[in-house]
Amino acid sequence: MKRSFRQLAAGPFDLLVIGGGIYGAWAAYDAALRGLSVALIEAEDWGAGTSQASSKLIHGGLRYLEHRHFGLVRKSLDERRRLAWLGPHRVRPLRFVLPVYAGDRVGRLKLKLGLWLYDRMAGKGAEDVGYTEPLKREALKQFDLRPEGLRGGFAFGDCQTDDARFTLEIVDGALDAGAVAVNHARAVDLLVEHGRVRGATVRDCESGATCRVRAEATLNCTGAWARRLIEPHNDGFSSSMRLTKGVHLVMPALPQEQAFLLPSNNDGRIVFLIPWYGKTLLGTTDTEFTGDPDAVRVDEGDVVYLLERARRLIPDGPWDRSDVISGFCGLRTLPDSSSRSPTRLSREWRLDQPLEGMLVAVGGKFTSARADAVVMVNRVMKMLNRELVPSTTAQLLFPWAPEGRFSYWRRTAMAQGLSLGLDEETAETLTLRFGTRIEAIFDRLRETPQLAARVVEDAPFCRAEVVHALSDEMALSLADVLRRRVPVLLISRMPEAALRDVTAMVASELQWSPRRRERELADLNAEFKPALTSRGNI
């Protein structure tokens, strides 16, 4: 993956995609595969907005059945099955335990019916993750759940991913298919000629240079930031969407490394406990947000709410305020329905056309982004008066997916990693994070064996990944490296000495001036400084 801002001036393009989250990535990939000339730009980094702040799940959305969003659940379950088949390194089965307590808002019988329907909608996909199983009270004792009022529960299946690396892989696929993709390139205004959008003026956030990126069609996939480009030309657009905030905390691992879906209380919110890279994700909140998207933060109220919910389920778990390792939040963009609470708003996706020549994606889910991208590109081809070329992404293996039997490939890759000095956990994690691109990591380890060492001791990432992120994955900042490519700052209280060490590696590779180096450290500390202490990144 090589970044070239100058290529953006080589248009005109058939399609300009603004926004490098999962929706923009899939749209650019699909369009390039269908033969369109495509430019994809992202103001920060690939997946740096909402796409890096998900629950790291590829799932049907069990809770949406309660609100009768049957079409959304069926589509998401279809995509869960498809993505797990096309990218077995990227999408992995995950079993959940759902305990049932006396007085729960949703009772055992209703849950049993919902889970039965969930399995039926999944079809063959349910076989891949395992069908729902009823659990007796005695079977749940091993999880140290609160015993008072416990009536039993269920185990059911969904899938898990690393959302930031998922997005990066699809962007890489778009590049390989012929698209021009540039991160840290901000669209500062739309090019409007005779009432029609013809692209955008784009600024290189690294050099400060600007260029006009001309395109016959423009697709806005910036989510919560879509208003900024559109409102100067259509001031009524904001009323068509609402924002809700989702917060996750990263906590120490539970003894069983088990995933839980916490029973819903009176506010109707669902909270997950999910094992992720040896730690536990606790989330998510679902609250209205009306401020500046750049100013969204994890608030103390979010922390109190999530810790309280977890403490009610597993009273003896690591739920003190000092146990929080880090926290992150994102903004969901939802079609407006002002009479409903944020929890009850539809997660259905919509494609708007607020301006001639521009389409805007509103709403949707990480899981169903591929299917929605097919609809977007179909619409773009119609706008361009092109013959409709069918999408191939429903049958095409992920860009980094190995061919043949995945289990055999994975065992072979792990053995090779161990022979090159990786510890077992890091070798295993590396196969899922890199897929076939793991060969580039192995080449680096052969040249420089000391890169097999971990970045920090309590996170399964090696130093070779940092070097690779800088040379081959368009990482341009410390946050690019340590938040998205190698998410050390999410799952570790990274010691100051380790942070300085990695900063030196990055500064050397990118040839930063001393001033740039200190500015990067200051920016990172402003966002993650508490993660370097016992209090967590809140």
PAMARMAR-958827 format. One record per residue (C-alpha): x, y, z; residue number from 1; chain. Coordinates in nm, 4 decimals, padded with zeros to 6 digits, always signed. Example, Ala and Ser with C-alpha at 12.3 -4.5 7.8 and 13.67 -1.06 7.14 Angstrom:
<rs>
         xx         yy         zz     k   c
   +01.2300   -00.4500   +00.7800     1   A
   +01.3670   -00.1060   +00.7140     2   A
</rs>
This chain:
<rs>
         xx         yy         zz     k   c
   +00.0000   +00.0000   +00.0000     1   A
   +00.1658   +00.3189   -00.1214     2   A
   +00.0300   +00.6683   -00.0715     3   A
   +00.0524   +00.9205   -00.3567     4   A
   -00.1395   +01.2466   -00.3229     5   A
   -00.0265   +01.3539   -00.6699     6   A
   -00.2278   +01.0730   -00.8295     7   A
   -00.5487   +01.2462   -00.7250     8   A
   -00.4849   +01.5194   -00.9808     9   A
   -00.4685   +01.2626   -01.2606    10   A
   -00.8478   +01.2580   -01.3092    11   A
   -01.1149   +01.3014   -01.4048    12   A
   -01.2393   +00.9873   -01.2329    13   A
   -01.5665   +00.8087   -01.2826    14   A
   -01.6209   +00.8082   -00.9054    15   A
   -01.4819   +00.9992   -00.6099    16   A
   -01.5488   +00.8299   -00.2743    17   A
   -01.5122   +01.0627   +00.0238    18   A
   -01.4633   +00.8792   +00.3521    19   A
   -01.2336   +00.5842   +00.4157    20   A
   -01.4382   +00.3923   +00.6706    21   A
   -01.5856   +00.0513   +00.5962    22   A
   -01.8613   +00.1899   +00.3700    23   A
   -01.6231   +00.3972   +00.1606    24   A
   -01.3725   +00.1120   +00.1430    25   A
   -01.6251   -00.1444   +00.0199    26   A
   -01.7728   +00.1016   -00.2321    27   A
   -01.4315   +00.1903   -00.3769    28   A
   -01.3319   -00.1776   -00.3930    29   A
   -01.6564   -00.2841   -00.5617    30   A
   -01.6507   +00.0046   -00.8104    31   A
   -01.2878   -00.0569   -00.9070    32   A
   -01.3564   -00.4286   -00.9564    33   A
   -01.6383   -00.3345   -01.1960    34   A
   -01.4038   -00.1285   -01.4112    35   A
   -01.4752   +00.2239   -01.2908    36   A
   -01.1889   +00.4663   -01.2361    37   A
   -01.2058   +00.5429   -00.8650    38   A
   -01.0473   +00.7859   -00.6201    39   A
   -01.0898   +00.7202   -00.2475    40   A
   -00.9909   +00.9860   +00.0063    41   A
   -00.9970   +00.9932   +00.3863    42   A
   -00.9426   +01.3027   +00.6013    43   A
   -00.7596   +01.1107   +00.8735    44   A
   -00.6730   +00.7437   +00.8465    45   A
   -00.8472   +00.4352   +00.7107    46   A
   -01.1257   +00.3475   +00.9513    47   A
   -01.0324   +00.6314   +01.1888    48   A
   -01.3920   +00.7411   +01.2482    49   A
   -01.6824   +00.5185   +01.3453    50   A
   -01.5365   +00.2094   +01.1784    51   A
   -01.2600   +00.1756   +01.4379    52   A
   -01.5066   +00.2129   +01.7258    53   A
   -01.7422   -00.0787   +01.6731    54   A
   -01.8003   -00.3747   +01.9050    55   A
   -01.5648   -00.5723   +01.6768    56   A
   -01.8544   -00.8007   +01.5818    57   A
   -01.9848   -00.9393   +01.2548    58   A
   -02.3368   -01.0236   +01.3661    59   A
   -02.7011   -01.0294   +01.2751    60   A
   -02.8098   -00.7984   +01.5554    61   A
   -03.0163   -01.0144   +01.7874    62   A
   -03.1617   -00.7118   +01.9677    63   A
   -03.3122   -00.5749   +01.6444    64   A
   -03.5619   -00.8627   +01.6416    65   A
   -03.7384   -00.7063   +01.9399    66   A
   -03.8085   -00.3959   +01.7295    67   A
   -03.9164   -00.6140   +01.4336    68   A
   -03.6341   -00.5100   +01.2037    69   A
   -03.6528   -00.8521   +01.0394    70   A
   -03.5149   -00.7457   +00.7028    71   A
   -03.2061   -00.5912   +00.8619    72   A
   -03.1389   -00.9019   +01.0731    73   A
   -03.1785   -01.1368   +00.7784    74   A
   -02.9474   -00.9265   +00.5604    75   A
   -02.6879   -00.9070   +00.8373    76   A
   -02.6989   -01.2812   +00.9008    77   A
   -02.6563   -01.3471   +00.5292    78   A
   -02.3525   -01.1201   +00.5352    79   A
   -02.2154   -01.2865   +00.8485    80   A
   -02.2157   -01.6215   +00.6701    81   A
   -02.0704   -01.4757   +00.3512    82   A
   -01.7916   -01.2744   +00.5172    83   A
   -01.6852   -01.5683   +00.7342    84   A
   -01.6556   -01.7800   +00.4207    85   A
   -01.4734   -01.5181   +00.2114    86   A
   -01.2388   -01.4033   +00.4885    87   A
   -01.1844   -01.6827   +00.7451    88   A
   -00.8732   -01.5030   +00.8750    89   A
   -01.0709   -01.1845   +00.9296    90   A
   -01.4086   -01.3085   +01.0572    91   A
   -01.4028   -01.5715   +01.3339    92   A
   -01.6846   -01.7526   +01.5200    93   A
   -01.7591   -01.6356   +01.8743    94   A
   -01.9933   -01.7973   +02.1263    95   A
   -02.2013   -01.5824   +02.3590    96   A
   -02.3623   -01.6654   +02.6910    97   A
   -02.6910   -01.4884   +02.7602    98   A
   -02.8008   -01.5375   +03.1236    99   A
   -03.1656   -01.4968   +03.2219   100   A
   -03.2708   -01.3473   +03.5571   101   A
   -03.6024   -01.3206   +03.7331   102   A
   -03.7590   -00.9861   +03.6532   103   A
   -03.5674   -00.9299   +03.3272   104   A
   -03.7528   -00.7040   +03.0849   105   A
   -03.7332   -00.9763   +02.8193   106   A
   -03.8277   -01.3118   +02.9665   107   A
   -03.6905   -01.6586   +02.8999   108   A
   -03.9710   -01.7694   +02.6675   109   A
   -03.9430   -01.4582   +02.4508   110   A
   -03.5639   -01.4975   +02.4347   111   A
   -03.5980   -01.8615   +02.3374   112   A
   -03.8316   -01.7677   +02.0534   113   A
   -03.6029   -01.4849   +01.9383   114   A
   -03.2944   -01.7069   +01.9364   115   A
   -03.4819   -01.9799   +01.7506   116   A
   -03.5804   -01.7240   +01.4880   117   A
   -03.2206   -01.5940   +01.4795   118   A
   -03.0929   -01.9433   +01.3962   119   A
   -03.3632   -02.0001   +01.1352   120   A
   -03.2857   -01.6702   +00.9638   121   A
   -02.9148   -01.7555   +00.9596   122   A
   -02.9792   -02.0840   +00.7811   123   A
   -02.6515   -02.2574   +00.7103   124   A
   -02.4687   -01.9700   +00.8760   125   A
   -02.5885   -02.0942   +01.2146   126   A
   -02.3948   -02.4167   +01.1608   127   A
   -02.0696   -02.2230   +01.1294   128   A
   -02.1075   -02.0488   +01.4663   129   A
   -02.3130   -02.3146   +01.6432   130   A
   -02.6838   -02.3291   +01.7106   131   A
   -02.8492   -02.1897   +02.0220   132   A
   -02.8241   -02.4097   +02.3287   133   A
   -03.0275   -02.3738   +02.6480   134   A
   -02.8141   -02.3510   +02.9628   135   A
   -02.9281   -02.4622   +03.3068   136   A
   -02.8505   -02.2626   +03.6154   137   A
   -02.5895   -02.5168   +03.7287   138   A
   -02.4007   -02.4893   +03.3998   139   A
   -02.3682   -02.1123   +03.4455   140   A
   -02.1967   -02.1335   +03.7836   141   A
   -01.8552   -02.1696   +03.6155   142   A
   -01.8820   -01.8091   +03.4930   143   A
   -01.9097   -01.6531   +03.8410   144   A
   -02.2385   -01.4864   +03.7506   145   A
   -02.4529   -01.3149   +04.0117   146   A
   -02.6513   -01.6060   +04.1579   147   A
   -02.9489   -01.4101   +04.2918   148   A
   -03.2449   -01.4577   +04.0623   149   A
   -03.0511   -01.6545   +03.7985   150   A
   -03.2958   -01.8760   +03.6084   151   A
   -03.0676   -02.0229   +03.3422   152   A
   -02.9720   -01.8908   +03.0039   153   A
   -02.8647   -01.9598   +02.6485   154   A
   -02.5492   -01.9935   +02.4411   155   A
   -02.5600   -01.8671   +02.0837   156   A
   -02.3143   -01.7845   +01.8073   157   A
   -02.2011   -01.4784   +01.6141   158   A
   -01.8638   -01.3672   +01.4745   159   A
   -01.5809   -01.1327   +01.5675   160   A
   -01.3272   -00.9213   +01.3781   161   A
   -01.0677   -00.6451   +01.4091   162   A
   -01.2626   -00.3581   +01.2518   163   A
   -00.9657   -00.1313   +01.1742   164   A
   -00.7672   -00.4062   +01.0008   165   A
   -01.0796   -00.5260   +00.8203   166   A
   -01.1184   -00.1766   +00.6729   167   A
   -00.7489   -00.1563   +00.5854   168   A
   -00.7663   -00.4873   +00.3993   169   A
   -01.0598   -00.3753   +00.1848   170   A
   -00.8802   -00.0482   +00.1022   171   A
   -00.5802   -00.2554   -00.0058   172   A
   -00.8110   -00.4563   -00.2276   173   A
   -00.9360   -00.1347   -00.3899   174   A
   -00.5765   -00.0307   -00.4585   175   A
   -00.4983   -00.3670   -00.6170   176   A
   -00.8108   -00.3314   -00.8322   177   A
   -00.6812   -00.0001   -00.9713   178   A
   -00.8276   +00.2640   -00.7415   179   A
   -00.6296   +00.5644   -00.6188   180   A
   -00.6568   +00.5706   -00.2383   181   A
   -00.5072   +00.8433   -00.0204   182   A
   -00.5450   +00.8826   +00.3553   183   A
   -00.4841   +01.2089   +00.5427   184   A
   -00.6421   +01.3870   +00.2452   185   A
   -00.9357   +01.6094   +00.3419   186   A
   -01.2165   +01.7228   +00.1117   187   A
   -01.2470   +02.0919   +00.1996   188   A
   -01.5257   +02.1812   -00.0447   189   A
   -01.7304   +02.0348   -00.3245   190   A
   -01.6754   +02.1271   -00.6873   191   A
   -02.0192   +02.2374   -00.8065   192   A
   -02.0688   +02.3353   -01.1713   193   A
   -02.4097   +02.4350   -01.3101   194   A
   -02.5793   +02.2889   -01.0017   195   A
   -02.4064   +01.9512   -01.0202   196   A
   -02.1280   +01.8120   -00.7998   197   A
   -01.8182   +01.7385   -01.0086   198   A
   -01.5773   +01.6236   -00.7366   199   A
   -01.4058   +01.8101   -00.4550   200   A
   -01.1147   +02.0299   -00.3596   201   A
   -00.8826   +01.8154   -00.1493   202   A
   -00.6051   +01.9192   +00.0875   203   A
   -00.3065   +01.7008   +00.1690   204   A
   -00.2943   +01.7060   +00.5497   205   A
   +00.0757   +01.6160   +00.5372   206   A
   +00.2110   +01.8794   +00.2981   207   A
   -00.0709   +02.1344   +00.2945   208   A
   -00.0958   +02.1117   -00.0855   209   A
   -00.4387   +02.1181   -00.2487   210   A
   -00.5771   +01.9860   -00.5743   211   A
   -00.9075   +01.9543   -00.7511   212   A
   -01.0246   +01.5950   -00.7794   213   A
   -01.2720   +01.5887   -01.0625   214   A
   -01.5234   +01.3064   -01.0920   215   A
   -01.8439   +01.2326   -01.2806   216   A
   -02.0059   +01.0995   -00.9621   217   A
   -01.9278   +01.1601   -00.5950   218   A
   -02.0155   +00.9296   -00.3079   219   A
   -02.0138   +01.0713   +00.0448   220   A
   -01.9426   +00.7989   +00.3029   221   A
   -01.8261   +01.0237   +00.5856   222   A
   -02.1072   +00.9319   +00.8242   223   A
   -02.1311   +01.1808   +01.1107   224   A
   -01.9168   +01.4283   +00.9141   225   A
   -02.1365   +01.4247   +00.5991   226   A
   -02.3099   +01.7484   +00.6964   227   A
   -01.9954   +01.9595   +00.6677   228   A
   -01.9614   +01.9238   +00.2913   229   A
   -02.3304   +01.9198   +00.2108   230   A
   -02.4805   +02.1950   +00.4269   231   A
   -02.3159   +02.4876   +00.2398   232   A
   -02.5041   +02.3662   -00.0679   233   A
   -02.8143   +02.2122   +00.0954   234   A
   -02.8893   +02.3445   +00.4437   235   A
   -03.1825   +02.1086   +00.4947   236   A
   -02.9785   +01.7903   +00.4855   237   A
   -02.9062   +01.7760   +00.8612   238   A
   -03.2706   +01.7159   +00.9463   239   A
   -03.2586   +01.3773   +00.7715   240   A
   -03.0169   +01.2128   +01.0148   241   A
   -02.9426   +01.1717   +01.3845   242   A
   -02.6284   +01.0755   +01.5706   243   A
   -02.5970   +00.8365   +01.8622   244   A
   -02.2829   +00.7733   +02.0653   245   A
   -02.1487   +00.4268   +02.1357   246   A
   -01.8834   +00.3823   +02.4064   247   A
   -01.6643   +00.0808   +02.4872   248   A
   -01.4218   +00.0241   +02.7712   249   A
   -01.1252   -00.2123   +02.7525   250   A
   -01.0953   -00.4161   +03.0718   251   A
   -00.8692   -00.6967   +03.1974   252   A
   -00.9452   -01.0458   +03.0714   253   A
   -01.2076   -01.2536   +03.2478   254   A
   -01.0871   -01.5930   +03.3752   255   A
   -01.2879   -01.7874   +03.1147   256   A
   -01.2353   -01.5381   +02.8294   257   A
   -01.6057   -01.5798   +02.7633   258   A
   -01.8341   -01.3510   +02.5630   259   A
   -02.1559   -01.2396   +02.7328   260   A
   -02.4636   -01.0537   +02.6269   261   A
   -02.5855   -00.8744   +02.9383   262   A
   -02.9588   -00.8881   +03.0118   263   A
   -03.1380   -00.5713   +02.9129   264   A
   -03.2575   -00.3501   +03.1968   265   A
   -03.5366   -00.0941   +03.1830   266   A
   -03.3605   +00.1406   +02.9393   267   A
   -03.3664   -00.1260   +02.6665   268   A
   -02.9917   -00.1126   +02.6020   269   A
   -02.7859   -00.4241   +02.5352   270   A
   -02.4313   -00.4486   +02.6720   271   A
   -02.1633   -00.6945   +02.5602   272   A
   -01.8588   -00.8445   +02.7285   273   A
   -01.6297   -00.9636   +02.4497   274   A
   -01.2799   -01.1154   +02.4630   275   A
   -01.0444   -00.9243   +02.2298   276   A
   -00.6661   -00.9638   +02.2030   277   A
   -00.6435   -01.1047   +02.5532   278   A
   -00.8543   -00.8320   +02.7144   279   A
   -01.2303   -00.7727   +02.7507   280   A
   -01.4401   -00.5195   +02.5596   281   A
   -01.7273   -00.3808   +02.7641   282   A
   -01.9910   -00.1895   +02.5729   283   A
   -02.1780   -00.0321   +02.4198   284   A
   -02.3796   +00.2731   +02.5196   285   A
   -02.6469   +00.4152   +02.2916   286   A
   -02.7148   +00.7815   +02.3638   287   A
   -02.8146   +01.0857   +02.1627   288   A
   -02.5313   +01.3093   +02.0415   289   A
   -02.5826   +01.6605   +01.9016   290   A
   -02.2381   +01.8220   +01.9217   291   A
   -01.9353   +01.8498   +01.6959   292   A
   -01.8355   +01.4982   +01.5800   293   A
   -01.4698   +01.5866   +01.6364   294   A
   -01.5446   +01.6530   +02.0027   295   A
   -01.7032   +01.3174   +02.0891   296   A
   -01.5427   +01.1671   +02.4006   297   A
   -01.5932   +00.8967   +02.6602   298   A
   -01.7657   +01.0716   +02.9502   299   A
   -01.7542   +00.9788   +03.3158   300   A
   -02.1231   +00.8920   +03.3000   301   A
   -02.0517   +00.6373   +03.0266   302   A
   -01.7859   +00.4749   +03.2430   303   A
   -02.0103   +00.4578   +03.5496   304   A
   -02.2973   +00.3113   +03.3469   305   A
   -02.0908   +00.0352   +03.1847   306   A
   -01.9023   -00.0638   +03.4977   307   A
   -02.2287   -00.0793   +03.6906   308   A
   -02.3869   -00.3055   +03.4294   309   A
   -02.0864   -00.5400   +03.4313   310   A
   -02.0714   -00.5442   +03.8114   311   A
   -02.4348   -00.6510   +03.8295   312   A
   -02.3631   -00.9534   +03.6097   313   A
   -02.0248   -01.0638   +03.7495   314   A
   -01.9893   -00.9030   +04.0931   315   A
   -01.6353   -01.0291   +04.1519   316   A
   -01.5011   -00.9208   +03.8120   317   A
   -01.2416   -00.6500   +03.7421   318   A
   -01.4876   -00.3620   +03.7403   319   A
   -01.3235   -00.0967   +03.9575   320   A
   -01.2561   +00.2414   +03.8023   321   A
   -00.8819   +00.1722   +03.8267   322   A
   -00.9205   -00.1478   +03.6209   323   A
   -01.0127   +00.0425   +03.3045   324   A
   -00.7284   +00.0074   +03.0539   325   A
   -00.8700   +00.2339   +02.7835   326   A
   -01.1914   +00.3558   +02.6317   327   A
   -01.3122   +00.4548   +02.2878   328   A
   -01.6299   +00.5838   +02.1313   329   A
   -01.7865   +00.6341   +01.7923   330   A
   -02.0895   +00.7983   +01.6356   331   A
   -02.3600   +00.6047   +01.4585   332   A
   -02.5397   +00.7884   +01.1804   333   A
   -02.9054   +00.6901   +01.1722   334   A
   -03.2021   +00.7897   +00.9585   335   A
   -03.3989   +01.0473   +01.1586   336   A
   -03.7083   +00.9448   +01.3487   337   A
   -03.7532   +01.2189   +01.6032   338   A
   -04.0297   +01.0514   +01.8017   339   A
   -03.8135   +00.7517   +01.8950   340   A
   -03.5433   +00.7055   +02.1561   341   A
   -03.1885   +00.6346   +02.0292   342   A
   -03.2200   +00.2670   +02.1294   343   A
   -03.5310   +00.2223   +01.9150   344   A
   -03.4045   +00.4045   +01.6049   345   A
   -03.3768   +00.1853   +01.2979   346   A
   -03.0313   +00.0672   +01.1907   347   A
   -03.1606   +00.0301   +00.8359   348   A
   -02.9375   +00.1873   +00.5740   349   A
   -03.0435   +00.4556   +00.3280   350   A
   -02.8886   +00.6158   +00.0198   351   A
   -02.9752   +00.9840   -00.0280   352   A
   -02.9092   +01.2253   -00.3135   353   A
   -02.9068   +01.5730   -00.1556   354   A
   -02.7245   +01.7238   -00.4551   355   A
   -02.7075   +01.6429   -00.8231   356   A
   -02.4070   +01.4226   -00.8844   357   A
   -02.3640   +01.3237   -00.5169   358   A
   -02.4948   +01.0275   -00.3189   359   A
   -02.4764   +01.0035   +00.0605   360   A
   -02.4818   +00.6870   +00.2703   361   A
   -02.6912   +00.7261   +00.5870   362   A
   -02.7105   +00.4636   +00.8607   363   A
   -02.6154   +00.1008   +00.8198   364   A
   -02.3979   -00.1492   +01.0047   365   A
   -02.0388   -00.2615   +00.9759   366   A
   -02.1614   -00.6152   +00.9030   367   A
   -02.3821   -00.5188   +00.6091   368   A
   -02.1517   -00.2584   +00.4488   369   A
   -02.0505   -00.4886   +00.1619   370   A
   -02.4110   -00.5487   +00.0575   371   A
   -02.4932   -00.1783   +00.0847   372   A
   -02.1871   -00.0931   -00.1254   373   A
   -02.3269   -00.3088   -00.4062   374   A
   -02.6403   -00.0923   -00.4069   375   A
   -02.4312   +00.2263   -00.4033   376   A
   -02.2189   +00.1222   -00.7007   377   A
   -02.5259   +00.0050   -00.8936   378   A
   -02.6721   +00.3524   -00.8430   379   A
   -02.3458   +00.5190   -00.9481   380   A
   -02.3348   +00.3174   -01.2704   381   A
   -02.6900   +00.4257   -01.3439   382   A
   -02.5941   +00.7903   -01.2809   383   A
   -02.3056   +00.7486   -01.5248   384   A
   -02.5318   +00.5854   -01.7856   385   A
   -02.3054   +00.2803   -01.7850   386   A
   -02.4129   -00.0721   -01.8595   387   A
   -02.4613   -00.2447   -01.5251   388   A
   -02.1687   -00.4746   -01.4549   389   A
   -02.2607   -00.7214   -01.1778   390   A
   -02.0723   -00.7024   -00.8498   391   A
   -01.8308   -00.9863   -00.7696   392   A
   -01.7639   -00.9112   -00.4017   393   A
   -02.0195   -01.1707   -00.2857   394   A
   -01.8041   -01.4494   -00.4317   395   A
   -01.4527   -01.3048   -00.4175   396   A
   -01.2166   -01.4056   -00.1379   397   A
   -01.0907   -01.1196   +00.0775   398   A
   -00.7713   -00.9577   -00.0582   399   A
   -00.5549   -01.1247   +00.2101   400   A
   -00.7463   -01.4523   +00.2402   401   A
   -00.5477   -01.7722   +00.1766   402   A
   -00.6855   -02.0132   -00.0804   403   A
   -00.7579   -02.3739   +00.0054   404   A
   -00.8183   -02.5146   +00.3524   405   A
   -00.7774   -02.2326   +00.6027   406   A
   -00.7024   -02.4546   +00.9030   407   A
   -00.4081   -02.6130   +00.7210   408   A
   -00.2748   -02.2757   +00.6040   409   A
   -00.3051   -02.1351   +00.9533   410   A
   -00.1147   -02.4230   +01.1162   411   A
   +00.1601   -02.3925   +00.8566   412   A
   +00.1889   -02.0148   +00.8990   413   A
   +00.1963   -02.0464   +01.2784   414   A
   +00.4739   -02.3049   +01.2620   415   A
   +00.6743   -02.0759   +01.0376   416   A
   +00.6229   -01.7843   +01.2753   417   A
   +00.7400   -01.9919   +01.5718   418   A
   +01.0505   -02.0973   +01.3808   419   A
   +01.1312   -01.7283   +01.3229   420   A
   +01.1231   -01.6440   +01.6921   421   A
   +00.7631   -01.5395   +01.7577   422   A
   +00.5960   -01.6584   +02.0759   423   A
   +00.2924   -01.8815   +02.0302   424   A
   +00.0228   -01.6225   +02.1064   425   A
   +00.1782   -01.3622   +01.8766   426   A
   +00.2217   -01.6163   +01.5960   427   A
   -00.1410   -01.7213   +01.6248   428   A
   -00.2668   -01.3628   +01.6356   429   A
   -00.0513   -01.2647   +01.3395   430   A
   -00.2176   -01.5200   +01.1088   431   A
   -00.5600   -01.3639   +01.1708   432   A
   -00.4402   -01.0062   +01.1445   433   A
   -00.2398   -01.0438   +00.8234   434   A
   -00.3650   -01.3431   +00.6276   435   A
   -00.1423   -01.3967   +00.3262   436   A
   +00.0349   -01.0651   +00.3911   437   A
   +00.2066   -01.2444   +00.6781   438   A
   +00.4805   -01.3400   +00.4324   439   A
   +00.6002   -00.9785   +00.4393   440   A
   +00.6320   -01.0019   +00.8184   441   A
   +00.8258   -01.3272   +00.7874   442   A
   +01.0647   -01.1648   +00.5383   443   A
   +01.1350   -00.8885   +00.7898   444   A
   +01.1966   -01.1419   +01.0653   445   A
   +01.4476   -01.3274   +00.8484   446   A
   +01.6345   -01.0028   +00.7849   447   A
   +01.6075   -00.8687   +01.1413   448   A
   +01.5305   -01.1450   +01.3962   449   A
   +01.5045   -00.9019   +01.6882   450   A
   +01.1813   -00.7658   +01.5362   451   A
   +01.0100   -01.0813   +01.6671   452   A
   +01.0058   -00.9220   +02.0136   453   A
   +00.6741   -00.7875   +02.1383   454   A
   +00.6064   -00.4156   +02.1310   455   A
   +00.4887   -00.4473   +02.4920   456   A
   +00.4799   -00.7629   +02.7010   457   A
   +00.1045   -00.7793   +02.7607   458   A
   -00.0072   -00.7436   +02.3970   459   A
   +00.0397   -01.0095   +02.1219   460   A
   +00.1983   -00.7788   +01.8631   461   A
   +00.5597   -00.7865   +01.7433   462   A
   +00.7897   -00.5041   +01.6447   463   A
   +00.7970   -00.6220   +01.2824   464   A
   +00.4330   -00.5127   +01.2573   465   A
   +00.5303   -00.1557   +01.3426   466   A
   +00.7950   -00.1475   +01.0699   467   A
   +00.5533   -00.3020   +00.8207   468   A
   +00.2800   -00.0494   +00.9069   469   A
   +00.5155   +00.2355   +00.8232   470   A
   +00.6575   +00.0956   +00.5004   471   A
   +00.3586   -00.0895   +00.3547   472   A
   +00.0343   +00.0197   +00.5216   473   A
   +00.0223   +00.4006   +00.4782   474   A
   +00.0690   +00.4730   +00.8500   475   A
   +00.1692   +00.8383   +00.8871   476   A
   +00.1193   +00.9111   +01.2568   477   A
   +00.1646   +00.7489   +01.5949   478   A
   -00.2115   +00.7011   +01.6198   479   A
   -00.2143   +00.5295   +01.2790   480   A
   +00.0421   +00.2823   +01.4107   481   A
   -00.0536   +00.2339   +01.7764   482   A
   -00.4324   +00.2749   +01.7542   483   A
   -00.5259   +00.1069   +01.4248   484   A
   -00.2396   -00.0953   +01.2695   485   A
   -00.1041   -00.2309   +01.6002   486   A
   -00.3649   -00.1372   +01.8653   487   A
   -00.1304   -00.1438   +02.1625   488   A
   -00.2759   +00.1699   +02.3186   489   A
   -00.6204   +00.0123   +02.3354   490   A
   -00.5244   -00.3031   +02.5224   491   A
   -00.2136   -00.2089   +02.7199   492   A
   -00.1086   +00.0553   +02.9698   493   A
   +00.1926   +00.1215   +02.7548   494   A
   +00.4929   +00.2305   +02.9632   495   A
   +00.6405   +00.5693   +02.8772   496   A
   +00.9737   +00.4069   +02.7879   497   A
   +00.8045   +00.1716   +02.5392   498   A
   +00.6136   +00.4595   +02.3834   499   A
   +00.9334   +00.6596   +02.3414   500   A
   +01.1013   +00.3562   +02.1863   501   A
   +00.8265   +00.3064   +01.9280   502   A
   +00.8174   +00.6798   +01.8592   503   A
   +01.1877   +00.6667   +01.7749   504   A
   +01.1210   +00.3838   +01.5272   505   A
   +00.8403   +00.5770   +01.3612   506   A
   +01.0336   +00.9061   +01.3522   507   A
   +01.3329   +00.7371   +01.1924   508   A
   +01.1272   +00.5580   +00.9263   509   A
   +00.9195   +00.8664   +00.8347   510   A
   +01.2115   +01.1097   +00.8740   511   A
   +01.0331   +01.3348   +01.1187   512   A
   +01.1913   +01.6496   +01.2460   513   A
   +01.2363   +01.6742   +01.6261   514   A
   +00.9477   +01.9211   +01.6312   515   A
   +00.7151   +01.6800   +01.4464   516   A
   +00.8176   +01.4000   +01.6801   517   A
   +00.7291   +01.5969   +01.9906   518   A
   +00.4039   +01.7170   +01.8382   519   A
   +00.3013   +01.3581   +01.7625   520   A
   +00.3782   +01.2558   +02.1193   521   A
   +00.1808   +01.5502   +02.2535   522   A
   -00.1183   +01.4662   +02.0322   523   A
   -00.1079   +01.1037   +02.1356   524   A
   -00.0737   +01.1858   +02.5029   525   A
   -00.3694   +01.4236   +02.4801   526   A
   -00.5865   +01.1342   +02.3640   527   A
   -00.4241   +00.8380   +02.5381   528   A
   -00.2223   +00.9771   +02.8287   529   A
   -00.4462   +00.8194   +03.0942   530   A
   -00.3801   +00.4810   +02.9291   531   A
   -00.0196   +00.5184   +03.0445   532   A
   -00.1377   +00.5367   +03.4061   533   A
   -00.3606   +00.3229   +03.6247   534   A
   -00.6765   +00.5177   +03.5457   535   A
   -00.7345   +00.4247   +03.1826   536   A
   -00.7955   +00.6310   +02.8716   537   A
   -01.1023   +00.8202   +02.9827   538   A
</rs>
